[in-house]
């Protein structure tokens, strides 16, 4: 029983359901299990017009189902993957067992076409990757040399003091978001850290609160973390020139966070020069702090995909810490899919 006979019966009967198609010649495995398959038989109309006799019995056989329109019986594309079935003329002479249809058609030639879309969670991957490549070029030419010069030129105690002072300026943001998350104990600890480090710690240059007898650890927090804590998804991944890896949720949260100090405190944080200086120092400090991770990502087989994967997993880990699902937000780079080209981190192949 050929595919032409089955499709001809469906079109002649006008039935809204098409039976499974059997006898496709050679078996074909489609690796993508999710798409629905669309089968188009090119000889159906020609055979129907010539009143080709078909057998009344329709065998039930597992195979590729034809997706047809209930109203017209015409093939309807249903997914990004389509299989077009074209009939090929028979090369050997017909036999006595052949029907008029099988005497002219021997087998089905199956052509598989697939349209690949952007990665999940990254709908504008093409634009993001262009931005990533441009930023990496700027980083290599300007930002990295400045960061290395900053690291070599300033003594470590002075760099640590600047790092602590920048963190101390963010403590009001941390406090507000712990209140929004109804974590009153951690909000009180944050107030204590800010008060101790701003006074005894010389305007935050020394993290006295973290040491004995206070033992108040520094915790990061922000509006994006609060939104994630309450179940707001990250949204599409974005790679922006001045920010780097982020998501729609995170970039909105960060903009609100940055407006908190100028709005609540006023001067000197309303001064654009002060804001620009703080932003520049924060960028250089972050570049120095994350140099090892950034270097390993740049050495991977697919730096853009590795950066995206690391950022998204790191942000989810930070939110999971707030939810009490894990004790820290550390990410093992060896567990990342796109870091497998690094020495000693290649994961075993899956069998």
VEXSE-895718 format. One record per atom (N, C-alpha, C): residue in one letter; y, z, x. Coordinates in steps of 0.05 Angstrom, whole numbers, padded with zeros to 5 digits, always signed. Layout:
REM VEXSE-895718
AYZX ...
END
This chain:
REM VEXSE-895718
X-00024+00000+00017 X+00000+00000+00000 X+00025+00000+00018 X+00042-00020+00015 X+00065-00022+00033 X+00089-00008+00021 X+00109-00004+00038 X+00134+00009+00029 X+00148-00009+00008 X+00144-00036+00011 X+00158-00054-00008 X+00147-00050-00036 X+00121-00047-00038 X+00109-00043-00065 X+00120-00018-00079 X+00122+00003-00063 X+00131+00029-00074 X+00161+00027-00083 X+00178+00016-00066 X+00206+00014-00073 X+00210-00005-00096 X+00193-00027-00098 X+00196-00045-00120 X+00189-00032-00146 X+00168-00015-00146 X+00160+00000-00171 X+00184+00018-00179 X+00196+00032-00160 X+00218+00050-00167 X+00241+00035-00179 X+00247+00011-00169 X+00270-00004-00179 X+00264-00017-00206 X+00239-00026-00210 X+00231-00038-00236 X+00230-00017-00258 X+00221+00007-00251 X+00217+00027-00272 X+00243+00042-00279 X+00263+00042-00260 X+00289+00056-00265 X+00285+00085-00265 X+00264+00096-00253 X+00259+00125-00252 X+00279+00138-00233 X+00290+00162-00240 X+00309+00175-00223 X+00297+00187-00198 X+00270+00188-00197 X+00257+00200-00174 X+00241+00179-00160 X+00242+00180-00133 X+00227+00160-00118 X+00203+00174-00105 X+00178+00163-00108 X+00155+00176-00097 X+00156+00174-00066 X+00140+00191-00052 X+00139+00190-00023 X+00130+00163-00014 X+00141+00154+00008 X+00133+00128+00019 X+00110+00132+00039 X+00090+00116+00036 X+00067+00117+00054 X+00064+00091+00069 X+00045+00090+00087 X+00037+00067+00103 X+00061+00054+00117 X+00074+00071+00134 X+00096+00061+00150 X+00088+00048+00176 X+00063+00045+00181 X+00054+00033+00206 X+00051+00053+00227 X+00070+00056+00244 X+00070+00075+00266 X+00085+00100+00258 X+00073+00124+00265 X+00086+00149+00258 X+00110+00154+00275 X+00131+00165+00263 X+00156+00169+00277 X+00163+00199+00274 X+00170+00212+00296 X+00178+00240+00295 X+00208+00241+00298 X+00222+00253+00280 X+00251+00257+00281 X+00256+00285+00290 X+00269+00289+00313 X+00272+00315+00324 X+00291+00332+00308 X+00311+00321+00296 X+00330+00336+00280 X+00317+00342+00253 X+00310+00367+00248 X+00296+00373+00223 X+00315+00377+00199 X+00341+00379+00204 X+00358+00385+00182 X+00367+00361+00165 X+00373+00338+00177 X+00384+00317+00160 X+00364+00306+00141 X+00373+00296+00118 X+00356+00282+00099 X+00356+00253+00107 X+00332+00240+00105 X+00328+00213+00115 X+00334+00192+00094 X+00348+00171+00102 X+00354+00149+00084 X+00338+00125+00092 X+00321+00114+00074 X+00304+00091+00080 X+00313+00068+00064 X+00318+00045+00077 X+00328+00021+00063 X+00307+00000+00068 X+00295-00012+00048 X+00276-00034+00051 X+00290-00060+00045 X+00291-00078+00064 X+00307-00102+00062 X+00294-00123+00045 X+00268-00122+00041 X+00254-00144+00027 X+00250-00138-00003 X+00259-00115-00012 X+00253-00107-00040 X+00264-00127-00060 X+00289-00133-00058 X+00302-00151-00078 X+00289-00178-00078 X+00282-00188-00053 X+00270-00215-00051 X+00243-00215-00065 X+00227-00195-00060 X+00200-00194-00072 X+00202-00191-00103 X+00221-00175-00112 X+00224-00171-00140 X+00232-00197-00154 X+00251-00212-00141 X+00260-00237-00153 X+00237-00258-00154 X+00219-00257-00136 X+00196-00275-00136 X+00172-00266-00153 X+00177-00244-00168 X+00156-00233-00185 X+00131-00227-00169 X+00134-00213-00147 X+00111-00206-00131 X+00094-00185-00146 X+00068-00190-00148 X+00051-00171-00161 X+00046-00147-00144 X+00047-00123-00156 X+00043-00099-00141 X+00020-00083-00154 X+00007-00067-00139 X-00015-00051-00149 X-00005-00028-00165 X-00017-00021-00187 X-00007+00001-00204 X-00011+00028-00192 X-00031+00031-00175 X-00037+00057-00164 X-00018+00063-00141 X-00006+00087-00141 X+00012+00095-00120 X+00000+00119-00105 X-00008+00115-00080 X-00021+00137-00066 X+00000+00159-00060 X-00009+00184-00061 X+00008+00207-00054 X+00003+00213-00025 X+00023+00211-00009 X+00021+00214+00020 X+00046+00226+00031 X+00044+00245+00050 X+00067+00257+00062 X+00080+00236+00081 X+00105+00233+00079 X+00119+00213+00096 X+00149+00217+00094 X+00163+00194+00096 X+00192+00195+00095 X+00200+00188+00067 X+00215+00206+00053 X+00223+00202+00026 X+00249+00186+00024 X+00249+00167+00005 X+00273+00151+00002 X+00293+00165-00016 X+00318+00167-00008 X+00339+00180-00024 X+00352+00158-00041 X+00349+00159-00068 X+00360+00138-00085 X+00378+00150-00105 X+00395+00134-00116 X+00413+00143-00137 X+00399+00143-00164 X+00400+00165-00179 X+00386+00167-00205 X+00395+00145-00224 X+00420+00136-00222 X+00430+00116-00241 X+00421+00088-00235 X+00422+00081-00209 X+00418+00053-00202 X+00393+00049-00186 X+00382+00070-00174 X+00359+00067-00157 X+00366+00056-00130 X+00392+00052-00124 X+00400+00041-00098 X+00399+00063-00077 X+00393+00055-00052 X+00392+00075-00030 X+00419+00087-00026 X+00419+00113-00022 X+00444+00128-00017 X+00443+00142+00009 X+00462+00138+00028 X+00462+00153+00053 X+00467+00182+00047 X+00452+00200+00060 X+00454+00228+00054 X+00460+00246+00078 X+00460+00236+00102 X+00466+00253+00125 X+00475+00236+00148 X+00480+00251+00171 X+00490+00237+00195 X+00468+00221+00208 X+00442+00226+00201 X+00420+00212+00213 X+00408+00194+00193 X+00405+00168+00198 X+00394+00149+00179 X+00371+00134+00193 X+00350+00128+00177 X+00328+00111+00187 X+00327+00087+00170 X+00333+00064+00182 X+00332+00039+00167 X+00305+00025+00172 X+00292+00018+00150 X+00265+00006+00152 X+00268-00024+00145 X+00263-00041+00164 X+00265-00070+00161 X+00237-00082+00163 X+00230-00099+00145 X+00203-00111+00144 X+00202-00134+00164 X+00179-00135+00179 X+00175-00155+00199 X+00153-00174+00190 X+00157-00200+00192 X+00137-00219+00183 X+00111-00215+00198 X+00089-00220+00184 X+00062-00217+00196 X+00056-00240+00214 X+00044-00234+00237 X+00039-00255+00257 X+00011-00267+00254 X-00010-00251+00245 X-00037-00262+00243 X-00041-00273+00215 X-00061-00291+00211 X-00066-00303+00185 X-00074-00282+00164 X-00067-00286+00139 X-00075-00267+00118 X-00105-00267+00113 X-00115-00245+00103 X-00144-00243+00097 X-00147-00241+00067 X-00173-00241+00059 X-00179-00240+00030 X-00170-00214+00017 X-00168-00193+00033 X-00161-00167+00022 X-00131-00164+00018 X-00116-00183+00028 X-00087-00180+00027 X-00076-00187-00001 X-00056-00172-00010 X-00042-00178-00035 X-00020-00197-00027 X-00007-00210-00047 X+00016-00228-00040 X+00037-00215-00023 X+00041-00188-00028 X+00062-00175-00012 X+00054-00170+00016 X+00029-00160+00020 X+00019-00154+00047 X+00012-00179+00062 X+00009-00202+00049 X+00004-00227+00063 X+00028-00236+00079 X+00052-00228+00071 X+00076-00237+00085 X+00089-00215+00101 X+00082-00190+00095 X+00094-00167+00109 X+00072-00150+00121 X+00074-00145+00146 X+00053-00131+00160 X+00060-00101+00165 X+00083-00096+00176 X+00089-00069+00183 X+00120-00065+00181 X+00127-00040+00184 X+00156-00033+00183 X+00167-00028+00210 X+00190-00040+00216 X+00204-00034+00241 X+00224-00012+00235 X+00222+00011+00248 X+00239+00034+00242 X+00260+00037+00263 X+00285+00037+00255 X+00308+00039+00273 X+00322+00065+00266 X+00324+00083+00286 X+00336+00109+00282 X+00364+00109+00294 X+00384+00116+00278 X+00412+00118+00288 X+00422+00146+00282 X+00436+00158+00301 X+00447+00185+00298 X+00476+00186+00306 X+00491+00200+00290 X+00520+00204+00296 X+00523+00234+00304 X+00531+00239+00328 X+00534+00266+00338 X+00563+00275+00333 X+00565+00299+00321 X+00592+00310+00317 X+00599+00330+00339 X+00622+00343+00336 X+00631+00363+00356 X+00613+00388+00355 X+00613+00404+00376 X+00597+00429+00376 X+00606+00447+00353 X+00587+00463+00344 X+00593+00482+00323 X+00614+00502+00332 X+00634+00506+00315 X+00656+00524+00321 X+00677+00513+00338 X+00674+00487+00346 X+00694+00474+00363 X+00700+00446+00353 X+00713+00444+00329 X+00717+00418+00316 X+00735+00400+00332 X+00753+00410+00349 X+00771+00393+00364 X+00763+00394+00393 X+00737+00393+00399 X+00727+00395+00426 X+00739+00374+00445 X+00744+00350+00434 X+00755+00328+00451 X+00783+00336+00461 X+00799+00346+00443 X+00826+00354+00451 X+00825+00379+00469 X+00808+00398+00462 X+00806+00422+00478 X+00798+00416+00507 X+00779+00398+00510 X+00769+00392+00536 X+00790+00378+00553 X+00807+00362+00541 X+00829+00349+00556 X+00848+00371+00565 X+00854+00390+00547 X+00872+00412+00554 X+00859+00429+00576 X+00833+00434+00575 X+00820+00450+00595 X+00821+00437+00622 X+00816+00411+00624 X+00817+00397+00649 X+00846+00398+00661 X+00866+00395+00644 X+00894+00396+00654 X+00900+00424+00664 X+00892+00444+00649 X+00898+00472+00658 X+00883+00478+00684 X+00859+00469+00686 X+00844+00474+00711 X+00858+00461+00735 X+00869+00438+00731 X+00884+00424+00753 X+00908+00441+00760 X+00923+00451+00740 X+00946+00468+00746 X+00938+00494+00759 X+00916+00505+00750 X+00906+00530+00762 X+00899+00526+00791 X+00886+00504+00797 X+00878+00499+00825 X+00903+00494+00843 X+00923+00481+00832 X+00946+00474+00848 X+00967+00496+00849 X+00970+00512+00828 X+00993+00531+00827 X+00983+00560+00822 X+00970+00564+00799 X+00965+00592+00791 X+00946+00606+00810 X+00924+00594+00818 X+00905+00607+00836 X+00919+00614+00863 X+00933+00595+00876 X+00947+00603+00901 X+00967+00626+00898 X+00981+00626+00875 X+01000+00648+00871 X+00985+00674+00867 X+00963+00673+00852 X+00947+00697+00848 X+00935+00708+00874 X+00925+00689+00891 X+00913+00698+00916 X+00935+00709+00935 X+00959+00696+00934 X+00981+00707+00950 X+00989+00734+00941 X+00990+00738+00915 X+00996+00765+00903 X+00975+00785+00912 X+00950+00777+00911 X+00928+00795+00919 X+00929+00803+00948 X+00935+00783+00965 X+00935+00788+00994 X+00962+00801+01003 X+00983+00794+00989 X+01010+00803+00998 X+01016+00831+00990 X+01005+00841+00968 X+01011+00868+00959 X+00988+00887+00965 X+00994+00911+00974 X+00973+00930+00979 X+00958+00937+00953 X+00933+00944+00955 X+00917+00949+00931 X+00929+00972+00914 X+00939+00994+00925 X+00950+01015+00909 X+00974+01005+00892 X+00990+00987+00903 X+01013+00976+00888 X+01003+00958+00866 X+00983+00941+00872 X+00972+00924+00851 X+00960+00941+00828 X+00946+00962+00836 X+00935+00980+00815 X+00956+00992+00798 X+00979+01000+00811 X+01001+01012+00796 X+01012+00992+00776 X+01016+00967+00784 X+01026+00947+00765 X+01006+00942+00742 X+00981+00942+00749 X+00960+00938+00729 X+00961+00961+00709 X+00963+00986+00719 X+00964+01009+00701 X+00989+01009+00683 X+01012+01001+00695 X+01036+01001+00679 X+01035+00980+00657 X+01024+00957+00662 X+01020+00936+00642 X+01002+00946+00619 X+00981+00960+00627 X+00963+00971+00606 X+00977+00993+00590 X+00993+01008+00603 X+01007+01030+00589 X+01027+01019+00568 X+01039+00996+00574 X+01057+00984+00555 X+01042+00973+00530 X+01017+00969+00533 X+01001+00959+00510 X+00989+00982+00493 X+00992+01007+00502 X+00980+01029+00488 X+00990+01032+00459 X+01016+01027+00453 X+01025+01028+00425 X+01010+01008+00407 X+01004+00984+00418 X+00988+00965+00403 X+00960+00975+00397 X+00948+00987+00418 X+00921+00999+00415 X+00922+01021+00393 X+00942+01038+00395 X+00944+01060+00376 X+00946+01050+00347 X+00964+01031+00342 X+00968+01021+00314 X+00942+01009+00304 X+00927+00995+00320 X+00903+00982+00310 X+00880+01001+00306 X+00879+01023+00322 X+00859+01043+00316 X+00865+01057+00289 X+00891+01060+00283 X+00898+01071+00257 X+00889+01051+00234 X+00894+01026+00238 X+00886+01006+00218 X+00856+01005+00214 X+00841+01012+00235 X+00812+01013+00233 X+00802+01040+00224 X+00820+01058+00218 X+00814+01085+00208 X+00798+01101+00229 X+00803+01096+00254 X+00790+01111+00276 X+00811+01131+00286 X+00814+01152+00272 X+00836+01171+00277 X+00833+01185+00304 X+00808+01192+00311 X+00803+01205+00336 X+00812+01188+00360 X+00804+01163+00360 X+00812+01145+00382 X+00842+01140+00382 X+00854+01139+00358 X+00883+01136+00357 X+00898+01159+00370 X+00888+01184+00364 X+00900+01208+00377 X+00896+01207+00407 X+00872+01199+00416 X+00867+01197+00445 X+00887+01177+00458 X+00892+01155+00444 X+00910+01135+00455 X+00939+01146+00457 X+00947+01162+00437 X+00974+01174+00439 X+00974+01193+00463 X+00953+01208+00467 X+00952+01227+00489 X+00953+01212+00516 X+00938+01189+00518 X+00939+01173+00543 X+00968+01164+00548 X+00980+01153+00528 X+01007+01142+00532 X+01027+01164+00540 X+01025+01187+00527 X+01043+01209+00534 X+01039+01219+00563 X+01014+01223+00570 X+01007+01233+00597 X+01015+01213+00619 X+01007+01188+00615 X+01013+01168+00636 X+01042+01161+00638 X+01057+01163+00615 X+01085+01156+00616 X+01102+01178+00629 X+01091+01202+00631 X+01106+01225+00642 X+01094+01232+00670 X+01071+01245+00669 X+01058+01253+00694 X+01051+01229+00711 X+01043+01207+00698 X+01035+01183+00712 X+01057+01165+00721 X+01082+01174+00720 X+01105+01159+00730 X+01107+01132+00716 X+01113+01133+00690 X+01117+01109+00673 X+01092+01091+00673 X+01069+01104+00676 X+01044+01088+00674 X+01034+01077+00700 X+01048+01081+00723 X+01038+01070+00748 X+01012+01083+00757 X+01007+01107+00748 X+00982+01121+00754 X+00968+01128+00728 X+00942+01122+00728 X+00926+01128+00704 X+00915+01156+00706 X+00933+01176+00703 X+00925+01204+00705 X+00907+01212+00682 X+00911+01200+00658 X+00896+01208+00634 X+00866+01202+00637 X+00859+01183+00653 X+00831+01176+00656 X+00815+01196+00673 X+00829+01211+00689 X+00816+01229+00708 X+00815+01257+00696 X+00801+01274+00710 X+00799+01303+00702 X+00827+01315+00703 X+00833+01334+00686 X+00816+01346+00665 X+00817+01331+00638 X+00832+01309+00637 X+00837+01296+00611 X+00813+01279+00602 X+00804+01262+00620 X+00782+01244+00615 X+00786+01227+00589 X+00809+01214+00588 X+00815+01197+00565 X+00813+01168+00575 X+00791+01154+00569 X+00787+01127+00580 X+00806+01107+00566 X+00812+01086+00580 X+00829+01065+00569 X+00812+01047+00552 X+00821+01041+00528 X+00807+01022+00509 X+00827+01000+00501 X+00817+00976+00501 X+00833+00954+00492 X+00830+00950+00462 X+00850+00941+00448 X+00849+00937+00419 X+00873+00920+00412 X+00871+00906+00389 X+00892+00889+00380 X+00887+00881+00351 X+00906+00867+00340 X+00903+00858+00312 X+00879+00840+00308 X+00874+00822+00328 X+00851+00805+00325 X+00825+00821+00324 X+00824+00843+00340 X+00800+00860+00338 X+00798+00874+00311 X+00821+00882+00300 X+00821+00894+00273 X+00811+00874+00252 X+00820+00849+00254 X+00811+00829+00235 X+00781+00824+00238 X+00772+00823+00263 X+00743+00819+00267 X+00727+00843+00258 X+00738+00867+00261 X+00725+00892+00253 X+00720+00892+00223 X+00738+00880+00208 X+00735+00879+00179 X+00722+00853+00169 X+00711+00838+00188 X+00694+00815+00180 X+00708+00788+00180 X+00732+00787+00189 X+00746+00761+00190 X+00734+00745+00214 X+00725+00721+00208 X+00712+00704+00229 X+00733+00694+00249 X+00723+00685+00272 X+00742+00676+00293 X+00756+00650+00286 X+00743+00634+00269 X+00755+00607+00264 X+00749+00588+00287 X+00761+00565+00286 X+00756+00545+00308 X+00765+00555+00335 X+00749+00547+00355 X+00756+00553+00383 X+00779+00534+00392 X+00798+00545+00407 X+00821+00530+00416 X+00825+00536+00446 X+00832+00516+00461 X+00840+00521+00489 X+00869+00511+00492 X+00887+00531+00495 X+00916+00525+00496 X+00926+00527+00524 X+00946+00510+00531 X+00956+00510+00559 X+00966+00536+00569 X+00981+00552+00554 X+00993+00577+00564 X+00975+00601+00559 X+00956+00598+00541 X+00940+00621+00533 X+00911+00618+00544 X+00901+00594+00545 X+00873+00590+00553 X+00854+00592+00529 X+00831+00603+00534 X+00811+00605+00512 X+00820+00624+00491 X+00818+00615+00466 X+00825+00632+00443 X+00813+00620+00418 X+00818+00633+00396 X+00810+00623+00370 X+00834+00625+00351 X+00831+00614+00327 X+00853+00616+00308 X+00859+00645+00302 X+00838+00661+00297 X+00842+00690+00292 X+00856+00704+00315 X+00846+00698+00339 X+00856+00713+00362 X+00885+00705+00369 X+00892+00680+00366 X+00919+00672+00374 X+00939+00683+00354 X+00932+00685+00328 X+00950+00697+00308 X+00953+00726+00314 X+00931+00740+00319 X+00932+00768+00325 X+00949+00774+00350 X+00946+00757+00370 X+00961+00762+00395 X+00991+00758+00391 X+00999+00739+00375 X+01027+00735+00369 X+01039+00759+00355 X+01025+00771+00336 X+01034+00795+00322 X+01036+00818+00342 X+01016+00821+00359 X+01016+00843+00379 X+01040+00842+00397 X+01046+00817+00406 X+01068+00814+00425 X+01095+00820+00412 X+01097+00818+00386 X+01122+00824+00372 X+01125+00853+00365 X+01104+00869+00371 X+01106+00897+00362 X+01126+00913+00379 X+01125+00911+00406 X+01143+00926+00422 X+01173+00919+00418 X+01180+00893+00418 X+01208+00886+00413 X+01217+00896+00385 X+01199+00895+00365 X+01207+00903+00339 X+01210+00933+00336 X+01190+00948+00347 X+01190+00977+00344 X+01208+00992+00364 X+01209+00982+00389 X+01224+00996+00409 X+01251+00985+00413 X+01253+00958+00412 X+01279+00945+00416 X+01284+00941+00446 X+01308+00946+00455 X+01315+00942+00483 X+01298+00961+00501 X+01290+00952+00524 X+01296+00926+00537 X+01277+00904+00530 X+01257+00909+00512 X+01236+00890+00507 X+01246+00866+00490 X+01270+00868+00479 X+01281+00845+00465 X+01295+00825+00484 X+01298+00834+00509 X+01310+00817+00529 X+01289+00795+00538 X+01295+00770+00535 X+01276+00749+00542 X+01267+00750+00571 X+01284+00759+00589 X+01277+00761+00617 X+01256+00782+00621 X+01258+00805+00607 X+01238+00826+00609 X+01212+00816+00598 X+01212+00803+00575 X+01188+00793+00563 X+01174+00772+00581 X+01190+00755+00593 X+01179+00734+00610 X+01167+00746+00636 X+01181+00767+00646 X+01170+00780+00670 X+01144+00794+00665 X+01143+00808+00642 X+01118+00821+00635 X+01096+00801+00630 X+01102+00779+00617 X+01082+00758+00612 X+01071+00746+00638 X+01090+00740+00657 X+01081+00729+00683 X+01064+00748+00699 X+01072+00773+00700 X+01056+00793+00714 X+01029+00797+00702 X+01028+00796+00675 X+01003+00799+00661 X+00984+00776+00667 X+00995+00752+00668 X+00979+00728+00674 X+00968+00729+00702 X+00984+00737+00721 X+00975+00738+00749 X+00954+00761+00752 X+00960+00783+00739 X+00941+00806+00740 X+00914+00798+00728 X+00914+00785+00705 X+00889+00776+00693 X+00874+00756+00710 X+00890+00738+00724 X+00877+00718+00741 X+00863+00732+00764 X+00875+00752+00776 X+00862+00767+00798 X+00838+00783+00788 X+00841+00796+00765 X+00819+00812+00754 X+00795+00796+00747 X+00799+00771+00738 X+00777+00755+00728 X+00770+00732+00747 X+00778+00735+00772 X+00774+00713+00791 X+00744+00706+00795 X+00728+00726+00798 X+00699+00722+00803 X+00686+00707+00779 X+00692+00715+00755 X+00681+00702+00731 X+00691+00673+00729 X+00717+00669+00733 X+00728+00642+00731 X+00716+00624+00752 X+00712+00634+00776 X+00700+00618+00798 X+00672+00609+00791 X+00657+00628+00780 X+00629+00621+00773 X+00628+00601+00750 X+00646+00604+00731 X+00647+00585+00709 X+00654+00557+00719 X+00673+00555+00738 X+00681+00529+00749 X+00659+00516+00765 X+00640+00532+00775 X+00617+00521+00790 X+00594+00513+00773 X+00596+00518+00747 X+00573+00512+00729 X+00572+00482+00724 X+00550+00474+00712 X+00546+00445+00707 X+00565+00434+00687 X+00574+00451+00668 X+00593+00443+00647 X+00614+00465+00644 X+00634+00465+00661 X+00654+00487+00661 X+00667+00492+00634 X+00674+00470+00619 X+00687+00474+00593 X+00668+00489+00574 X+00644+00479+00571 X+00625+00492+00553 X+00618+00521+00562 X+00617+00525+00588 X+00611+00552+00598 X+00634+00571+00592 X+00659+00562+00595 X+00682+00578+00588 X+00683+00585+00558 X+00678+00565+00542 X+00677+00570+00513 X+00656+00590+00505 X+00632+00586+00516 X+00610+00604+00510 X+00616+00633+00519 X+00626+00636+00543 X+00632+00662+00554 X+00653+00676+00536 X+00675+00662+00530 X+00697+00674+00515 X+00687+00683+00487 X+00673+00666+00473 X+00664+00673+00446 X+00644+00696+00446 X+00626+00697+00465 X+00607+00719+00467 X+00621+00745+00475 X+00641+00743+00493 X+00656+00766+00502 X+00672+00778+00479 X+00685+00761+00463 X+00701+00771+00441 X+00683+00784+00420 X+00660+00772+00414 X+00642+00783+00395 X+00631+00810+00404 X+00626+00812+00431 X+00616+00837+00442 X+00637+00859+00439 X+00663+00853+00443 X+00684+00872+00440 X+00686+00882+00411 X+00683+00865+00392 X+00683+00873+00364 X+00659+00889+00357 X+00636+00882+00368 X+00611+00897+00364 X+00614+00926+00374 X+00629+00929+00396 X+00634+00956+00407 X+00649+00972+00386 X+00670+00961+00374 X+00685+00974+00354 X+00668+00982+00330 X+00649+00965+00324 X+00631+00971+00301 X+00608+00990+00308 X+00606+00998+00334 X+00585+01016+00342 X+00558+01003+00346 X+00558+00976+00349 X+00533+00962+00352 X+00524+00960+00381 X+00542+00966+00400 X+00536+00966+00429 X+00555+00985+00443 X+00546+00993+00467 X+00562+01014+00481 X+00584+01002+00498 X+00581+00976+00506 X+00602+00964+00522 X+00602+00934+00516 X+00623+00920+00526 X+00626+00892+00521 X+00619+00874+00545 X+00603+00885+00563 X+00596+00870+00587 X+00578+00847+00580 X+00582+00824+00592 X+00567+00800+00588 X+00552+00792+00613 X+00526+00789+00611 X+00510+00779+00634 X+00512+00749+00636 X+00525+00739+00657 X+00530+00710+00659 X+00503+00695+00661 X+00482+00708+00671 X+00457+00694+00674 X+00444+00688+00646 X+00454+00701+00625 X+00443+00697+00599 X+00457+00674+00584 X+00478+00664+00596 X+00493+00642+00582 X+00479+00615+00587 X+00478+00600+00566 X+00464+00574+00567 X+00476+00555+00587 X+00503+00554+00589 X+00516+00534+00606 X+00521+00544+00634 X+00510+00567+00641 X+00512+00577+00668 X+00487+00572+00684 X+00468+00556+00673 X+00441+00554+00685 X+00441+00538+00711 X+00464+00525+00718 X+00465+00510+00743 X+00473+00527+00767 X+00479+00553+00762 X+00487+00570+00784 X+00463+00580+00799 X+00465+00584+00825 X+00443+00594+00841 X+00433+00621+00831 X+00408+00623+00827 X+00396+00648+00818 X+00399+00655+00789 X+00412+00637+00774 X+00416+00643+00745 X+00402+00623+00727 X+00387+00605+00738 X+00374+00585+00721 X+00353+00597+00705 X+00354+00594+00679 X+00335+00606+00661 X+00309+00590+00660 X+00286+00602+00656 X+00261+00588+00655 X+00261+00569+00631 X+00248+00546+00635 X+00247+00526+00613 X+00230+00537+00591 X+00238+00530+00566 X+00224+00538+00542 X+00201+00519+00537 X+00177+00530+00532 X+00154+00513+00526 X+00149+00512+00496 
END
